[in-house]
């Protein structure tokens, strides 16, 4: 099981995995996970003792940050490859066609 500690200076920037991930809140303050399955639409969810686990599907963009001082998270599987998004990238709405 891969563990990561998030704090005010360390968060998980936008990235996507080559495997479906199970992310679990282990300890500390709640965290917010934002997932974008397609680079346009995005949804945020909280991880805490009340809802400690969620699944991020293979290929979905995601980011995670603590909502306090520190949060410890676990990832399963513990070996996976990630593609990091370019600096300052974030999901953006589709352009409307008139």
C-alpha positions in Angstrom: 0.0 0.0 0.0 1.5 3.4 -1.1 1.1 6.1 1.5 1.4 9.8 0.9 1.3 12.7 3.4 -0.3 15.9 2.3 0.3 19.2 4.0 0.1 23.0 3.3 3.2 22.8 1.1 2.5 19.4 -0.5 -0.5 18.4 -2.5 -1.2 16.0 -5.4 -1.3 18.1 -8.6 -3.4 17.2 -11.6 -2.5 13.8 -13.0 -3.9 10.6 -14.4 -3.1 6.9 -13.7 -2.7 3.9 -16.0 -4.7 1.9 -13.5 -7.9 2.3 -11.5 -6.9 3.5 -8.0 -8.6 3.1 -4.7 -7.7 6.2 -2.6 -8.3 6.0 1.2 -8.1 8.6 3.9 -6.0 7.2 6.8 -5.4 10.0 9.3 -5.4 13.7 9.9 -7.6 16.4 8.4 -10.2 15.8 5.7 -9.0 16.0 2.1 -10.7 17.1 -1.1 -10.4 14.9 -4.2 -11.3 16.5 -7.6 -11.8 14.1 -10.5 -12.2 15.0 -14.2 -13.0 11.9 -16.4 -12.5 13.8 -19.6 -10.6 17.1 -19.0 -13.8 19.1 -19.1 -16.3 18.0 -16.4 -15.1 17.8 -12.8 -16.5 16.8 -9.5 -15.0 17.2 -6.0 -15.5 14.9 -3.1 -14.3 14.9 0.5 -12.4 12.1 2.2 -12.6 11.9 6.0 -13.4 9.4 8.7 -17.1 9.5 7.6 -16.3 8.7 3.9 -12.7 7.3 3.9 -12.5 5.6 0.5 -13.2 6.3 -3.2 -12.2 4.9 -6.6 -10.5 6.9 -9.4 -11.0 5.2 -12.7 -8.1 4.5 -15.0 -7.4 7.6 -17.2 -9.4 10.1 -15.2 -7.6 13.3 -14.2 -7.4 13.9 -10.4 -5.9 16.2 -7.8 -5.9 15.8 -4.0 -5.2 18.4 -1.2 -5.7 18.6 2.5 -8.3 20.8 4.0 -6.3 21.3 7.1 -2.6 21.0 8.1 -1.9 17.4 7.3 -3.6 14.4 5.8 -2.3 10.8 5.3 -3.7 8.9 2.2 -3.2 5.4 1.0 -3.3 4.2 -2.7 -4.0 0.8 -4.1 -2.5 -0.7 -6.1 0.8 0.6 -4.8 2.6 0.4 -8.2 1.1 2.5 -11.1 2.3 5.0 -13.7 1.0 8.6 -13.7 1.0 11.2 -16.4 1.4 14.7 -14.8 -0.6 17.5 -16.3 1.2 20.6 -17.5 1.8 23.3 -14.9 -1.4 25.4 -14.2 -3.6 22.9 -16.2 -7.1 22.4 -14.9 -10.4 21.1 -16.5 -12.0 23.8 -18.6 -15.5 23.9 -20.0 -16.0 23.1 -23.6 -16.3 26.0 -26.0 -19.9 26.6 -27.1 -20.7 26.4 -30.8 -23.2 28.9 -32.2 
